[in-house]
Amino acid sequence: MSLYDAKAADYNTMVTIDRDKGDRSRQYLKSAHRELYRELIFSLKSRMNSSLFVMRNAPELLKMEALSPLVLATNRKRLSSFTRKSEATIYRLTERLIDARIILEKVNHGTQRDYDLFMNPEMVPVSDHKNEDFNPLLFILKNSIDITIQRTLRSICTPCSSNLNFLNKKIITGNLQEHEEVSAAPMTNNEQSGTSYKNTGDPQGSFEDLLALNIAKINTSDNKGLVVNAFGVAISPQSTAKINTLDEYGQKIEALRRREEERTRRYAIMLVEFVISVLFSGRSIYKSERDKAYRFGEFYFQKFNSEVDCERAMEQYRERVRLVQRYLESNKAFSFDNIWPARYMDPENYTSGFIMTQKWLKKHRDYLDLQFKTRKLKTEQQMLSYALKRLEQEYRNKSAFVYWRSYLLNKAPGKIQEYEHAAVAILHQKSIK
């Protein structure tokens, strides 16, 4: 409690100075505040024993990322039972600790009694409160909905040691651009993967400069007398000009293969950047998190056999994000700009956007059913819109529905009457069931 005692002494000194000037609006920190702070520390340390509790839940409500505060979810009743003081007393003690900056902020949960206390990290006697190995994708992908994206994005959580058997096949180097709000990462060499990344300084963050190395590592030693060919064989300068026809043919094949791998790798790195931009759109990303995503970027490349596979995976992930974002924003709910998107990606979280979307869709569907039964849907456009919303529940995860909708609205406006009858037949069949 030495940290608290020092902070309390400074605060009491400031209160004394204000009182000498005639300002008696602030009160001293007393023993009751010290007891409450001790209970908060004990509660925080016990909650931190659970796996990734702080780093998993803090980012979605975090506003001061630079300090990385520790968050304790509690309420007055719980603290009152711990300290054996009334809830009104707990409220006054908490407000005094906030005024002393021992607690940085208190965030209430709407109309509920629960709230989150953002503890000052300088006041918490926990040295490892910031987990450098934390990966937000681990919690999101634990129960991922899309199997393809789950298999694709899980690679970012895969340790290097389990992928050593692939390292002799692919050697990657790249120039990756840090975002403007994040300081540029220095050149780092991964001894296990043979990967190096650096900042290009390109404000657009283009990946056009991302080049693939040869299968064999380039000889960067001080020995300038040896040259490595496409197959990793050292050739002396005298014999370099006498490469046989088979070696030339092999080099052409290798050049074609490298060109295909370069395009595939570019899409893989673009997928890494897209996932990062979505997951961290609500907050700043830690440098360690970004470096880890880049460091494991090559494992994305291992999951794809061609450029088409990688492009398809990115489009599926984008469609998944658009699906959630479209319904949340249309229902005037939270958007990706003001909250951590992990809450929308976790199907087991009670505040998940997927769960809320299902509830809103059910409510909207019931409302439309009521309108249809009372014959309020009369025009062709209303019927078409209603049929689209009903059918979208079955086809929203299929590319066929996207094509069908665009064909109906853009290429075949004269067939609205035909599709209206089809929609009525579908609704009639649904009502019979």
N, C-alpha and C positions, 0 to 999 in steps of 0.2 A: 504493500500500500504506500510505498515511498513516493511513487509517481503521483498518486492522488494527494498526498500530504503536501507535496511541493506545489502542485497546481492550486490546491485550496488556499495555501498561504499567500500565493500571488493574488488570488481573487479577493481574499479578505483584505489584503493591503489596498487594492483598488477601491473596495467598498469604504474603507476607512478614509481614503483621500476624498471620495465623493461626499462622505458625510461631513468632513471638515469644510467642504465648500457649500454645505447646506442641502445637498441632495440626499434624502433618506428613502428613496424609492427602492433601493437594493438592500438585501439582507445578507448576513454572514452565512457561510457554510458551517454547519454544526455537525455534531456526532451522528445525528440522524441521517444526514446526507452521506456520511462515510459508510454507515451500515447499508444503506440502499445501494451504493456503488459496489460494495463487496458482494451483495447478493446478485447484482447484475453480472459481475465478473464470473462468479461461480456458475450462474445459469448459462452464460456465454460459453464457458469452457466445456461444460457438459454437452451443450448442443454441438460444439465443434468436434466432439468425438465421433459423431456420425460421419459417414463417408461423404466428403465434398459438400458438407452442409452449407458452409459460409459462401464458398465460391460458386456453388450451384444456385443459391437463392438470392445472393446479394446483387448480382448484376441487373436483375430485372427492375429493381427499385433504386438503383444506385444513381446518385446525381453528382457526386464528387469523386470521379474516378482517379484523380491524381493521388489522392490519399488512400484510396482503397479501404474505406471504413468497414468495420465489422458490424453486422446487423444482428440484432436480437429481437425475435418476434415474441411479444408478450402482451399483457394487459394489466389493468389496475388490480383486478381481482387476484390474479396470480401473484403479483408482487405484494399485495396486501397479506396474502396467506404466508408468504415467505418472511416478511418483516414484522408481521403482527401489528400492522398499523392500518388505519382506515384508508379507504380508497381516495378520499379527499386529501388526506395527508400525502399519499403517494403521488397524487397529481402535483401538489405544491413542491414536493421534494424533486420531482422530475423536472419541473420547469426551472427550478433553481440550478440544477446540474446542467441544463441546456444553456442557461445564461452564463454559466462559468465555462462553457465550451468543453466540459468533460463528456457530455453527450452532444454530438454535432447536430442531430436533427431527430424529430419524431414525426413519423408519417402514419396517419390514421388510415384505416381500411374502410373508407366510405362511412356508412352508418353503423358499422360494427364497433364493438368495444376494443377489439384487438388493434394493436399498432406495432410499428417497427421502430426500434431505437438504434440509430446509427452511432455507434461508439467511436470515440476518437482513437485512432490506432496508436497514437503516441501515448495514450493513457492505459492501454491494455497490455498487461504483462504476458503477451503471447508473441513469441518471436517468429513463428512459422505461420502467421495468419494468412499470408499470401502464398498460395500454392502455385509454384511456377510450372508444375506439370499438369495443371488443370486443363482439361479440354472440354469446352461446352458441347461439342458434338457427341461426346460419350453419353451424356444424359439424354440428348435428343434422339439419338439413333438407337437407344436401347429398345424402344418399341416403335420403330419407324413403320409407317404405313406402307409405303411403296417398297417392294422387295428389291427392285433394281437399284433404287437410290440407296437403300440400306446397305446393300453389298458394295456399292460404289463408294459411299462416304465413310463407311466403317474403316476404310483403309487408313484414314487419318489418325485413327486411334491404335493402329497396329504398331507394335514395337519393331525396332529395326532388326532385332535378332531373329525374328521369325521370317524375315524376307531376305536372308543372306543368300538363299539359293538363286535368287533372281539377279543378284548384283553383277554376276559375270556376263549377263546378257544385255543389260542396259546401263549405260553410264551417262549421267545427265549433268549438264551445266546450264545455267540460265541467268538472264538479267531480269530481275523482278523489281517492280516499282513499288515502293512504299507509298501509302496515302499521305496527303499533305499534313494531316494532323499527327502523324506518327514520325518520329525521328528515323532517319535512314539507318538501316541495319548494316553493320560492317560485314566485310567479306568473311564468311564462315565456311570451313571445310569439314565435312562429315567424313570421318575416317571409315565408318562402316559402309556408307553408301557411295562414297566418292563424289558427293554432290557439293557444288559451291554456288552461292547466290550472292548477288551484290546489287546495289542501287544504281540505276542507270541515269537518274536525274531527269528522265523524261516526264514532264508534267502530265501527259496524257496516259501514262501507265500502259503503253503499247507493248504487246508481246511479239511484235514482228521480228524483234532482234533475238528472240529465243532460238538458239541453234543447238542442234544435237551433235555430240562428239561421235567419234568413231567407236566401233565395238571395242577396239583395243585402246588402252590409255595412251595419251600422247606423252612421249618421253620429254619430261621437263627438267631432266638432270643437266648438269653442267657439261656432259659429254656431247659436244656438237657433231661428233663424227659419225653418229648412228642416226638412221632414219627408220621410222616404223611404218610399215605398209598397212594395207587394209586388214590383213590377217594377223597383225601383231608380231610379225617377223622382222627382226632388226636387219637392215640392209646397209651396207657400207656405201659411202658416196661414190665409189668407183663403179659399183654394180647397180646404182640407181638407174642409170640410163639404159641398162640392159634388162628391162623387165620383160618377161616372156608374154606370149599372147594369152595364156591362161590367166596370168596375174592381171592383165589389163581387163579381161572379161570379168574376172572376179571383182575388180574395182568398180566396173559399171554396175554390176548387180548390187554391190554394196552401196553405191551411190543412190540407186533407186530405192533400196530398202531404207536408207537413212532419210530420204525425202519423205517417204510415207510415215516413218516414225516421227519426223519433225512436225508434220501436220497433226498427227494424233497427240503428240506431246503438247502442242500449242493449245489444242482443245482441252486437254487435261488440266493445264495450268489455268486456262480461262474458267474452268469449272471450279477450281480451288478459289479463285478470286470472287466468283459469283456467290459461292457458299459463304465466304467470309463477309461479303458485303451485305448479305441477307441477315446472317446471324448477328452481326454487330452493327446493324443500322440504327439501333436505339441507344448505343453507347460507344465510347471509344474502346478500341481494341488494345489490349496490352501487347507490348513489343514481344514478350515471350510467346504469347499465343500466336501472333502472326508468324514469328520465326518458326514455330513448330509446324504450322500449317504449310509453310513453304518447304520445310525440311522433309515433310512426308508427302510433298506433292508428287514425287516420283511413283508413289504407290498407287495413285490414281491412274497413272500411265500403265501400271501392271494389270489393271482391271479391264483394259480395252484391247481388243484385237485389231481395231481399225478406227479410222476417223469417224466413220458413221456411228459406231457404237458409242463413242464419247459424245458426239453431237446429240444422239438420241437421249442419253442419260441427262445431259444438261437441259434439254427441252422438257423432259419429264419433271425434273426438279422445278423448273420455271413454271410449268403448268400447275404443279402442286402449290407453289407459293401464290400464283395468281388466283387460284381457286379460293384459297382462304382469304386473301386480301380483298377480293371482289365482294364476297358476301359480308365480310366484316365491315367494310366501308359503306356498302349499300344499306346496312342496318344501323349505320351511325355508331358503330362500336369502336373499339381501339384500333388504331392503325399501326403499321410497322414503324411509323416515325416516332411514336411516343412510348413504346414499351418494348421490352426484349422479346424477339420473335420466338424464343424457346418455348414460351407458354403456348404458342399456337402450334408448335410441332410435337408436343407431347400428348398423346391420346389419353393417358391415364391421369393427367392433371385435371382437377375439377374446374380450374379456370382456363382450361385449354380452349383455344379458338376453334378446334375441331368439335369439341363437345358443345360449345356455345352455338356454333354454326348449325349443328344438327337440331338443337332446340329451336333456333330461329326458323330454320327451314320447315320444321314440323308445324310451328305456329303459323307461318306464312301459308303452308299448304292447307291447313285447316281453314284459314281465312278465305282462301280462294275456293275451297269446297263449299263454304257457306254462301259465297257470292254466286257460285254456279247454281246451287240448289234454289236460290231465290231469283234466278234469271237476271242477275245484274250484269252478267257478261253477255253482251248482245252483239257487239261489232266483231268483224273478222279479225281485226288487229288484237283486240282483247282476247279472243279465243286462241289466236295463234300464240300470243305471249303466255297465256295460261298453259297451253299444251307444251310450249318450250320449257317452262319452268318445271312442269311435271316430268317430262321426259329427261330433263337434264339430271334428275336424281339418279337415273339408271345409266346414263351415258356420259356423265361428266368426267369420268376417268378414261374414256375411250376416245381415240382420235377420230373415230367415225362420226361421233356426235358433233364435233367441231366442224368437220366438213359438211355434214348434213345441215347444220344451222347456217353456215355461210352460203351454201347452195340455195337454201330456201329463201333467205332474206335478200341476197344479192343477185343471184342468177335466175331465180324462178319466182318473181313477184306475182305472176299471173296464176300460179298454182296455189294461192292462199286458200281459195275455196275448197280445193281438193284436200289439202292438209287440215283444214278446219273440220271436214267430215271425219277424217281419220282421227283427229283429236277427240271429237265427240264420241266416236266408237270406242276409243281407248278409255275415256272417262266412264262411259256406260258399262264397259266390261269391268272396270275397277269398282264401280258402285254395286254391281251384282255380287262380286266377291265379298 
